[in-house]
Amino acid sequence: MSPPSTPGLSTVPTPRGRRAVTRRSLLLGGLGVGALGAGGVGASGVLPPTWLGREELIPLYSAGVAFGPGGERAFVARGDNPFPPGTRVLPASGEVNGIRAAERELVSAVRSRVAPRWEPLTVDAILDINALTYGLPGPAAAWTRHWRYIWPRDSAHVCAALAGLDRPDDVLRCLAFLAEHQRKDGHFEARYTFEGTVPDDRTPQSDGVGWFLWAIRECCQALPEHRAALLATTGPAASRALRAIEADLRLLGTDGLPPPSPDYWEVPERRTTLGIAAMTLAGLQAAAELGEDLCPEAATAADLATDLREAIRGEFGRRGFQRYVRGGGYDAALTFLLPPYVTGLEDEVAPLLDVAHAAMLRPAGGVAPGESWKDDWISWTPETALFAQAYAHVGRTADAEEALAWLAAHRTSTGSLPEKVLSDGSPAAVAPLSWTGALVISTALRLASTG
C-alpha cells in the first residue's frame, strides 16, 4: 500500500469548491471518465472539499504480464494486447511447460461458476492471477520490482479465490509457504521474497495472523473434501498464530483492543487501527469455527473473539467505526468487520458502507484507502473491490454489480486490473494486481451463489 515514490511523479493544482456528488453518479458516469477527461469536473469545474489538493499523475508501468516461449515473464507495453483470447501466453509460444493447460482449467472453472455478465472480467482476473502465481511458492502482489513479493494479505485472498474455483493444490502450496516462513513469535513479516527471506526492514504487521487464519477457514469451507490436508498443512502454524494473538491480547489496556501495529496501509502507527482490530477478530472467529481440529489453542478462540468483538463495538463504534477509536476518518477496513471476514457486527456496520464510500470517493468513481488518505485524486482498485465484496455479502447485489462494472471499465488494454485509477479514468501504477483480481473473483462467485 505504500511503495517507494515514483521517479518523475508530477502534480497539477486542483480547483477548489464545494459540491455534493453521489457514489451512483460517479459509478454511472456522471462525473466519471467522460466529464473528467474533458478537462474539468462537471460544468462548474469544482470539486467536493474532500478532493482539494494536488493530483498525482502516476504512469501505468505496464499493461499486463506475459509468458514467453521459455515460460519467462515479461511486461506488456501500455496500450498493447498481444494475447489471443483466454491466455497470457504470447503467440507461437506453445504450451510453455504446461502453462496453457493450467490456464484452460482455470478459465473453465471460472466460466462454470460465475454469471455470464462477469465472465470477461473474471476470466482476465484468473489469467492474471495465474501469471503472478504459476510455478511460484505463492502469489506475487504484482510483477513490477517493488511489488514482486509475497504478502500474507494478498496470499490469503488469492487462496480464497482459488479455493472457490476448486484448486486445492494451488491453495495448499500457498498456505504451506506462509506456514513455513512464519516468524518464531507466530506473526508474519510484512512481505517475503519467493525464497522466504525478508526483503527489507519493514515492521511485521500483526494482521498477518488474522489473514492466515481467515484464509484457512475460507479454504476449508470451499474445499471440504480437502479439509484434513489443509488442517495438517496449516495446523502447527495456526497454533503459533493463535498464541501470538493471545500474547498480544495480554498486552491489552483498558480498551480491550490489540496493541498498535502497521496494517494494510503499511505506515507506522502509534494507535491501534480498525484494520488490526478487525483482522485479529477475523482470525479468532475463523479459528473458533474450525475448532480443535485446527489446533488445541482454538478451544479458547471463541471466548477471545466475543470479548474482542464487544471491545471493537464499544470503542470503535462510538465514532462510527472510523480508522481510530477517536476518529481519523473512514477506512476501507470497515469492510473487514463484515462477512466474509467477521460476523456479529452487521447491524451496526452495514448501514455505514455508503457513508464510508462517499467519504473515500475519488473523481474517477473508485475509493481511496481511507478518508484521511492524501488528497491525490487517485482511486485504488483493491479498496473499491472490498466494497464490492461487502455489498455482495450484505445482500446489496445492485451496488456490488455497480462496483464490479466500474472495475471492469477501468482495466488496461490487456484486460488487467491496475492498482490505481487516475481522475480521468486512466489505469495507473502496477498491473495486474493479485489482490484486486482475487477480490473480483470472490465477489463474482458470491453473487452467483446468492443470485
C-alpha positions as CSV (number, residue, x, y, z in Angstrom):
1,M,0.0,0.0,0.0
2,S,2.9,2.4,0.4
3,P,5.5,1.6,-2.3
4,P,8.5,3.8,-2.9
5,S,7.8,7.1,-4.6
6,T,7.8,7.1,-8.4
7,P,10.6,8.9,-10.2
8,G,9.3,11.7,-12.3
9,L,6.0,12.0,-10.4
10,S,4.3,15.2,-11.4
11,T,1.4,17.1,-9.9
12,V,-1.1,19.7,-11.1
13,P,-3.2,22.0,-9.0
14,T,-6.8,21.2,-8.5
15,P,-9.7,23.7,-8.4
16,R,-11.4,24.4,-5.1
17,G,-15.1,24.5,-4.4
18,R,-18.0,22.6,-2.8
19,R,-20.5,20.4,-4.5
20,A,-22.2,17.2,-3.4
21,V,-21.5,14.2,-5.6
22,T,-23.1,10.8,-5.1
23,R,-21.5,7.4,-5.4
24,R,-24.0,6.3,-8.0
25,S,-23.5,9.4,-10.2
26,L,-19.8,8.7,-10.4
27,L,-20.2,4.9,-11.0
28,L,-22.7,5.6,-13.7
29,G,-20.5,8.2,-15.4
30,G,-22.0,11.4,-14.2
31,L,-18.5,12.6,-13.2
32,G,-16.6,9.7,-14.5
33,V,-14.2,9.3,-17.4
34,G,-16.1,11.4,-19.8
35,A,-16.6,14.5,-17.6
36,L,-13.1,14.5,-16.2
37,G,-11.4,13.6,-19.5
38,A,-12.8,16.8,-20.9
39,G,-10.6,18.7,-18.6
40,G,-13.0,19.6,-15.8
41,V,-15.3,18.2,-13.1
42,G,-18.7,18.9,-14.4
43,A,-19.9,22.2,-15.8
44,S,-18.8,24.3,-12.9
45,G,-15.2,22.8,-12.7
46,V,-15.3,22.4,-9.0
47,L,-14.7,19.5,-6.6
48,P,-16.1,18.5,-3.3
49,P,-14.0,19.6,-0.4
50,T,-12.5,16.1,0.1
51,W,-10.8,16.4,-3.3
52,L,-8.9,19.5,-2.6
53,G,-5.1,19.3,-3.0
54,R,-2.9,18.1,-5.8
55,E,-3.3,15.3,-8.3
56,E,-0.5,12.8,-8.7
57,L,0.0,11.8,-12.3
58,I,1.3,8.3,-11.9
59,P,2.1,6.4,-15.1
60,L,0.9,2.9,-15.9
61,Y,4.0,0.8,-15.5
62,S,2.8,-2.0,-17.8
63,A,-0.5,-3.1,-19.4
64,G,0.0,-6.7,-18.1
65,V,2.3,-9.6,-17.7
66,A,3.0,-12.2,-20.4
67,F,4.6,-15.7,-20.6
68,G,7.3,-16.1,-23.3
69,P,8.4,-19.3,-25.1
70,G,10.5,-20.5,-22.2
71,G,8.0,-19.6,-19.5
72,E,9.7,-16.4,-18.6
73,R,7.6,-13.5,-17.6
74,A,7.7,-10.2,-19.5
75,F,5.8,-6.9,-19.3
76,V,3.3,-5.9,-22.0
77,A,3.7,-2.3,-23.1
78,R,1.0,0.2,-22.3
79,G,-1.7,0.2,-25.0
80,D,-0.8,-3.2,-26.3
81,N,-2.7,-6.5,-26.2
82,P,-0.7,-9.3,-27.8
83,F,-2.7,-12.2,-26.3
84,P,-5.2,-14.5,-28.1
85,P,-8.4,-14.8,-26.1
86,G,-8.1,-16.9,-23.0
87,T,-4.4,-16.7,-22.4
88,R,-1.5,-14.7,-21.1
89,V,1.0,-16.8,-23.2
90,L,2.4,-14.9,-26.2
91,P,1.6,-16.2,-29.6
92,A,3.8,-19.0,-31.1
93,S,5.0,-19.9,-27.6
94,G,3.2,-23.3,-27.5
95,E,2.1,-25.0,-24.3
96,V,5.0,-23.4,-22.4
97,N,5.7,-26.1,-19.7
98,G,2.0,-26.7,-19.0
99,I,1.0,-23.1,-18.6
100,R,-1.6,-23.2,-21.3
101,A,-3.2,-26.3,-19.8
102,A,-3.4,-24.7,-16.4
103,E,-5.0,-21.6,-18.0
104,R,-7.6,-23.7,-19.8
105,E,-8.5,-25.4,-16.5
106,L,-8.8,-22.1,-14.6
107,V,-10.8,-20.4,-17.4
108,S,-13.2,-23.4,-17.4
109,A,-13.6,-23.2,-13.7
110,V,-14.4,-19.5,-13.8
111,R,-16.9,-19.9,-16.6
112,S,-18.8,-22.7,-14.9
113,R,-19.2,-20.7,-11.7
114,V,-19.9,-17.0,-12.5
115,A,-22.7,-15.2,-14.3
116,P,-22.1,-14.6,-18.0
117,R,-22.0,-10.9,-17.4
118,W,-18.8,-11.3,-15.3
119,E,-17.0,-13.8,-17.5
120,P,-14.8,-11.3,-19.3
121,L,-13.7,-9.6,-16.1
122,T,-13.2,-12.8,-14.1
123,V,-11.5,-14.7,-16.9
124,D,-9.0,-11.9,-17.2
125,A,-8.6,-11.8,-13.5
126,I,-7.8,-15.5,-13.1
127,L,-5.4,-15.4,-16.0
128,D,-3.5,-12.6,-14.3
129,I,-3.5,-14.4,-11.0
130,N,-2.1,-17.4,-12.8
131,A,0.6,-15.1,-14.3
132,L,1.5,-14.0,-10.8
133,T,1.3,-17.4,-9.2
134,Y,2.3,-20.2,-11.7
135,G,5.5,-22.0,-10.7
136,L,5.9,-19.8,-7.7
137,P,5.6,-20.7,-4.0
138,G,2.9,-18.0,-3.6
139,P,1.3,-15.2,-5.5
140,A,3.3,-12.1,-6.2
141,A,1.4,-8.9,-5.4
142,A,2.4,-7.7,-8.9
143,W,5.3,-8.2,-11.2
144,T,6.9,-4.8,-11.1
145,R,10.0,-4.8,-9.0
146,H,8.8,-3.2,-5.7
147,W,5.7,-5.4,-5.7
148,R,7.4,-8.7,-6.7
149,Y,6.9,-10.2,-3.2
150,I,4.5,-12.4,-1.3
151,W,2.3,-10.5,1.1
152,P,0.2,-12.6,3.6
153,R,-2.8,-10.4,2.9
154,D,-2.7,-10.9,-0.9
155,S,-1.9,-14.6,-0.5
156,A,-5.0,-15.0,1.8
157,H,-7.3,-13.5,-0.8
158,V,-5.8,-15.5,-3.7
159,C,-6.2,-18.7,-1.7
160,A,-9.8,-17.8,-1.0
161,A,-10.5,-17.2,-4.7
162,L,-8.6,-20.3,-5.9
163,A,-10.5,-22.4,-3.3
164,G,-13.7,-21.1,-4.7
165,L,-12.6,-22.4,-8.1
166,D,-11.7,-25.9,-6.6
167,R,-7.9,-25.6,-6.9
168,P,-6.7,-27.4,-3.7
169,D,-3.1,-28.0,-4.9
170,D,-2.6,-24.3,-5.5
171,V,-4.1,-23.4,-2.2
172,L,-2.1,-25.9,-0.3
173,R,1.2,-24.6,-1.9
174,C,0.4,-21.0,-1.0
175,L,-0.6,-21.7,2.6
176,A,2.3,-24.0,3.1
177,F,4.7,-21.2,2.1
178,L,3.3,-18.9,4.7
179,A,3.3,-21.6,7.4
180,E,6.9,-22.5,6.6
181,H,8.1,-18.9,6.8
182,Q,6.1,-17.7,9.8
183,R,8.1,-15.9,12.5
184,K,9.1,-17.7,15.6
185,D,6.8,-15.5,17.6
186,G,3.8,-16.6,15.5
187,H,3.4,-13.4,13.5
188,F,4.3,-12.9,9.8
189,E,6.6,-10.5,8.1
190,A,5.0,-7.7,6.1
191,R,6.2,-9.4,2.9
192,Y,8.5,-12.1,1.7
193,T,10.7,-12.9,-1.3
194,F,10.0,-16.1,-3.2
195,E,12.8,-17.7,-1.2
196,G,11.1,-16.9,2.0
197,T,13.6,-14.2,3.1
198,V,12.7,-10.7,4.3
199,P,13.4,-8.1,1.6
200,D,13.7,-5.0,3.9
201,D,13.3,-3.8,7.4
202,R,9.6,-3.2,7.3
203,T,7.9,-3.8,10.7
204,P,5.9,-7.1,10.9
205,Q,2.2,-6.5,10.6
206,S,0.2,-8.1,13.3
207,D,-2.8,-8.5,11.0
208,G,-0.9,-11.3,9.1
209,V,-2.1,-13.9,11.7
210,G,-5.7,-12.9,11.1
211,W,-5.3,-13.1,7.3
212,F,-3.6,-16.5,7.6
213,L,-6.3,-18.0,9.9
214,W,-9.1,-16.5,7.9
215,A,-7.7,-18.0,4.7
216,I,-7.6,-21.4,6.3
217,R,-11.3,-21.2,7.2
218,E,-12.3,-19.9,3.8
219,C,-10.4,-22.7,2.1
220,C,-11.8,-25.4,4.4
221,Q,-15.3,-24.1,3.7
222,A,-14.8,-24.1,-0.1
223,L,-12.9,-27.4,-0.2
224,P,-14.5,-29.6,2.5
225,E,-13.1,-32.8,0.9
226,H,-9.6,-31.4,1.4
227,R,-10.2,-30.2,5.0
228,A,-7.9,-32.8,6.5
229,A,-5.0,-31.9,4.2
230,L,-5.5,-28.2,4.8
231,L,-5.5,-28.6,8.5
232,A,-2.5,-30.9,8.5
233,T,-0.6,-28.3,6.4
234,T,-1.5,-25.3,8.5
235,G,-2.3,-26.6,12.0
236,P,1.1,-26.1,13.6
237,A,1.4,-22.6,12.2
238,A,-2.2,-21.8,13.2
239,S,-1.3,-22.9,16.8
240,R,1.6,-20.4,16.8
241,A,-0.6,-17.7,15.3
242,L,-3.2,-18.1,18.0
243,R,-0.5,-18.0,20.7
244,A,0.7,-14.8,19.1
245,I,-2.8,-13.3,19.3
246,E,-3.2,-14.3,22.9
247,A,0.2,-12.8,23.7
248,D,-0.9,-9.6,22.0
249,L,-4.2,-9.6,23.9
250,R,-2.3,-10.0,27.2
251,L,-0.9,-6.5,26.4
252,L,-4.4,-5.1,26.5
253,G,-5.1,-1.8,28.0
254,T,-8.4,-0.9,29.5
255,D,-9.9,-0.7,26.0
256,G,-9.6,-4.4,25.3
257,L,-8.0,-3.9,21.8
258,P,-4.8,-5.3,20.4
259,P,-1.7,-3.2,20.5
260,P,-0.7,-0.8,17.7
261,S,0.9,-2.2,14.5
262,P,1.2,-1.2,10.9
263,D,-1.8,-2.5,8.9
264,Y,-2.6,-2.7,5.2
265,W,-1.7,1.0,4.8
266,E,1.8,-0.1,5.7
267,V,2.7,3.1,7.6
268,P,4.0,3.3,11.2
269,E,1.2,3.5,13.8
270,R,1.1,4.6,17.4
271,R,-2.6,3.9,17.8
272,T,-4.5,0.7,17.2
273,T,-6.2,0.8,13.8
274,L,-9.6,-0.6,12.9
275,G,-7.8,-2.9,10.3
276,I,-5.6,-4.5,13.0
277,A,-8.5,-5.0,15.4
278,A,-10.9,-6.3,12.7
279,M,-8.4,-8.8,11.3
280,T,-7.4,-10.0,14.7
281,L,-11.1,-10.7,15.3
282,A,-11.5,-12.3,11.9
283,G,-8.6,-14.7,12.8
284,L,-10.1,-15.6,16.1
285,Q,-13.6,-16.2,14.7
286,A,-12.1,-18.4,11.9
287,A,-10.1,-20.5,14.5
288,A,-13.2,-20.8,16.7
289,E,-15.2,-22.1,13.7
290,L,-12.6,-24.6,12.8
291,G,-12.3,-25.7,16.4
292,E,-9.7,-28.1,17.8
293,D,-9.4,-29.9,14.5
294,L,-7.2,-26.9,13.6
295,C,-5.2,-26.8,16.8
296,P,-5.6,-27.1,20.6
297,E,-5.5,-23.3,21.0
298,A,-8.7,-22.9,19.0
299,A,-10.6,-24.1,22.1
300,T,-10.3,-20.6,23.6
301,A,-10.7,-18.6,20.4
302,A,-14.5,-18.2,20.7
303,D,-14.3,-16.5,24.1
304,L,-11.4,-14.3,23.0
305,A,-13.4,-13.4,19.8
306,T,-16.5,-12.5,21.8
307,D,-14.5,-10.2,24.1
308,L,-12.7,-8.5,21.2
309,R,-15.9,-8.1,19.2
310,E,-17.5,-6.3,22.1
311,A,-14.4,-4.1,22.6
312,I,-14.5,-3.1,18.9
313,R,-18.2,-2.4,19.2
314,G,-17.7,-0.3,22.4
315,E,-14.5,1.5,21.4
316,F,-14.6,2.0,17.6
317,G,-18.4,2.0,17.4
318,R,-18.7,5.2,19.4
319,R,-17.5,7.2,16.4
320,G,-19.0,5.1,13.7
321,F,-16.1,2.6,13.2
322,Q,-13.5,5.0,11.8
323,R,-9.8,4.3,11.4
324,Y,-9.0,5.0,15.1
325,V,-11.0,4.9,18.2
326,R,-11.1,8.7,18.4
327,G,-11.8,9.2,14.7
328,G,-9.4,9.6,11.9
329,G,-12.0,9.3,9.1
330,Y,-13.5,6.3,7.5
331,D,-11.2,3.5,6.3
332,A,-11.7,0.6,3.8
333,A,-11.0,-1.7,6.8
334,L,-14.7,-1.0,7.7
335,T,-15.4,-3.8,5.2
336,F,-13.2,-6.2,7.4
337,L,-16.0,-6.0,10.0
338,L,-18.4,-7.7,7.7
339,P,-18.6,-11.1,6.0
340,P,-16.7,-12.9,4.7
341,Y,-14.2,-11.7,7.4
342,V,-16.2,-11.0,10.6
343,T,-19.8,-11.8,11.7
344,G,-21.8,-10.4,14.5
345,L,-21.5,-6.7,13.7
346,E,-23.6,-6.5,10.5
347,D,-26.4,-4.5,12.1
348,E,-24.1,-1.7,13.1
349,V,-21.6,-1.7,10.2
350,A,-23.6,-2.5,7.1
351,P,-25.6,0.8,7.2
352,L,-22.2,2.7,7.2
353,L,-21.0,1.3,3.9
354,D,-22.5,4.2,1.9
355,V,-21.3,6.8,4.3
356,A,-17.8,5.5,4.3
357,H,-17.8,5.0,0.5
358,A,-18.9,8.7,0.0
359,A,-16.2,9.9,2.3
360,M,-13.5,8.0,0.5
361,L,-14.7,8.7,-3.1
362,R,-12.3,9.9,-5.7
363,P,-13.1,11.7,-9.0
364,A,-13.0,8.7,-11.3
365,G,-15.5,6.8,-9.2
366,G,-13.4,4.5,-7.1
367,V,-12.3,5.0,-3.5
368,A,-9.1,5.8,-1.7
369,P,-7.8,3.5,1.1
370,G,-9.4,5.9,3.6
371,E,-11.0,9.3,4.2
372,S,-7.7,10.7,5.6
373,W,-5.6,9.3,2.8
374,K,-3.7,12.0,0.9
375,D,-5.9,14.1,-1.4
376,D,-4.3,12.9,-4.7
377,W,-7.5,12.2,-6.7
378,I,-6.5,8.6,-7.1
379,S,-8.9,5.7,-6.9
380,W,-7.5,2.4,-5.6
381,T,-8.9,-0.8,-7.1
382,P,-8.4,-3.2,-4.0
383,E,-10.4,-0.9,-1.8
384,T,-13.1,-0.4,-4.4
385,A,-13.2,-4.2,-4.8
386,L,-13.5,-4.6,-1.0
387,F,-16.7,-2.5,-1.1
388,A,-18.0,-4.7,-4.0
389,Q,-17.4,-7.8,-1.9
390,A,-19.0,-6.2,1.2
391,Y,-22.1,-5.2,-0.8
392,A,-22.4,-8.7,-2.2
393,H,-22.3,-10.2,1.3
394,V,-24.9,-8.0,2.9
395,G,-27.3,-8.6,0.1
396,R,-26.9,-5.4,-1.9
397,T,-26.5,-7.0,-5.3
398,A,-27.0,-3.9,-7.4
399,D,-24.4,-2.0,-5.5
400,A,-21.9,-4.9,-5.8
401,E,-22.5,-5.1,-9.5
402,E,-22.0,-1.4,-10.0
403,A,-18.6,-1.6,-8.3
404,L,-17.6,-4.6,-10.4
405,A,-18.8,-2.8,-13.5
406,W,-16.6,0.2,-12.5
407,L,-13.6,-2.1,-12.1
408,A,-14.3,-3.8,-15.4
409,A,-14.4,-0.4,-17.1
410,H,-11.1,0.7,-15.8
411,R,-8.8,-2.1,-16.8
412,T,-5.7,-1.9,-19.1
413,S,-5.6,-2.8,-22.7
414,T,-4.9,-6.4,-21.8
415,G,-7.9,-6.6,-19.5
416,S,-5.7,-6.5,-16.4
417,L,-6.8,-4.8,-13.2
418,P,-4.4,-2.0,-12.2
419,E,-3.6,-0.9,-8.7
420,K,-4.8,2.7,-9.2
421,V,-7.0,4.8,-11.5
422,L,-6.4,8.5,-12.1
423,S,-9.0,11.2,-12.1
424,D,-9.6,10.9,-15.9
425,G,-10.2,7.2,-15.6
426,S,-6.8,6.1,-16.8
427,P,-5.3,3.0,-15.2
428,A,-2.1,3.7,-13.3
429,A,0.8,2.1,-11.4
430,V,1.1,-1.7,-11.5
431,A,-1.0,-4.1,-13.4
432,P,-2.1,-6.7,-12.8
433,L,-2.6,-6.7,-9.1
434,S,-3.3,-10.1,-7.5
435,W,-5.3,-8.7,-4.5
436,T,-7.8,-6.9,-6.7
437,G,-8.1,-9.9,-9.1
438,A,-8.8,-12.2,-6.2
439,L,-11.5,-9.9,-4.7
440,V,-13.2,-9.6,-8.1
441,I,-13.4,-13.4,-8.5
442,S,-14.6,-13.9,-4.9
443,T,-17.3,-11.3,-5.3
444,A,-18.5,-12.7,-8.6
445,L,-18.6,-16.2,-7.0
446,R,-20.6,-14.8,-4.1
447,L,-23.1,-13.1,-6.5
448,A,-23.5,-16.3,-8.4
449,S,-24.2,-18.3,-5.2
450,T,-26.8,-15.9,-4.0
451,G,-28.4,-14.9,-7.3
